[in-house]
Amino acid sequence: DVERSRGLGDVYKRQVYNSTNETCSVKVKYAACTTDEVDIYPMNDWSNDRGVCLITEVSADVHLPNGTNQAAKSYTSSGTSYSEFAIIKQDDNYTVTRIIT
């Protein structure tokens, strides 16, 4: 897990950081809400109001320079109120991890 400080204004946001050097196609799935799908450019993030939606999965496909895609290891839960995640590279693999605040 990645550590980051958070202000009180972030409580109702969901946020995904792409800490890789590649563009990532991200899906955020919820227990009872519509799935969010977004492309996040390298070293950028995406955020949106989460309201009461509990997150069940954050997945990412990493678009590699050779034109192929590599699936990151997804973050999964039965339904979490955690709302900050990061896509990280570890050796030659990618992982979606929860950010500890």
Secondary structure, DSSP 8 states (H G I E B T S, - for coil): -EE----GGGTTEEEEEE-SSS-EEEEEEESSS--EEEEE-TTEEEEEE-TT--EEEEEEEEE-TTS-EEE-B-EEEEEE---EEEEEEETTEEEEEEEE-
